[in-house]
Amino acid sequence: MRVAVSPGKGTGTWTINVATRDRTALLARVARVLADCNLEVVTADTANVASGQTAIVFNGTPQLYMYDDTANALVRRTRDASG
């Protein structure tokens, strides 16, 4: 599984990329983690790729400023939820 958090294209936005094997309720579990981290999801795109892999891209705005430790926690919690 790979999770990357980076500044988005718009001011104050973030992009979260998730690549993992597909499983039931994956999108819902990851979206819940983002909500728990106070990230308002503006858009989400998914794609199924070879061998049952899924790519999910979320774009959103945090309710509070996202510090590096928040981004790291988001990555960790997303990995746990997708596991």
N, C-alpha and C positions, 0 to 999 in steps of 0.2 A: 504494500500500500504506500502511496505517496500523497502527501498533503503539502501544499504550498500556499502561503499567505503573502500577498503583496499589495502595495498601494494600487488602487484602481485608476481608471482614466479620468474620472471626475474628482474635483476637490472634495476631500473628506470621505472618499469611497475606498473600499477594499475589494480585492478579488481573491477568492478561495478556490483553489483547484484541488480536486480529489480524484485520484485514480486508484481503483481497487477492483477486485473481482465482484461481480454482481451478486446480490443476494436479496432476499425478501425484505422489504421495508428499509432498504439502505437510504434512499432519499429522505424519508421521514426521520430516520435516526440522526442523520447528519444535520438536517434542518433544525431539529430540536436542539442540538448542541449549539448551533449558531444563535438560536433564539435565547438559550440560556446564557450565552456570552454577550447578550445585548446587541447583537448584530441584526439590524433590520434588513432582511433579504429583499432586494429590489428585483433581481432577475435570477433565474436558475436555468441552466441548459444542461442536458444530458446527452450522452452518446454511448451506444454499445459498440465496442470494438472487438477485435479478434479474441477468441478463446474465452468468452464469458467475462471479459473485462469491461468495466464501466468508467467513463470519465464524467465528472460533474463539475460545472463551473458556476459558482455563486458570485453575484455582485451585490454589495450591500453597503450600508452606512452604519457605523457604530453609534450607539446612543451616547457613548462617552468616547473620549479620545482613546485610540488603541495604541497602547505602549508595546514595546517589544515583548515584555513578559506576558502581556495579554495575548499577543499573536502566538507566542510559543505555547501557551496554555490551550489556545484554540486548536492548534495543530495536534497536540497531545490528546485532547478530548475527542477530536474528530477521528483520530486513529482508533481510539478505544471503542467508540460507537460503531465504527465500521468493521471492527475485528470479527 
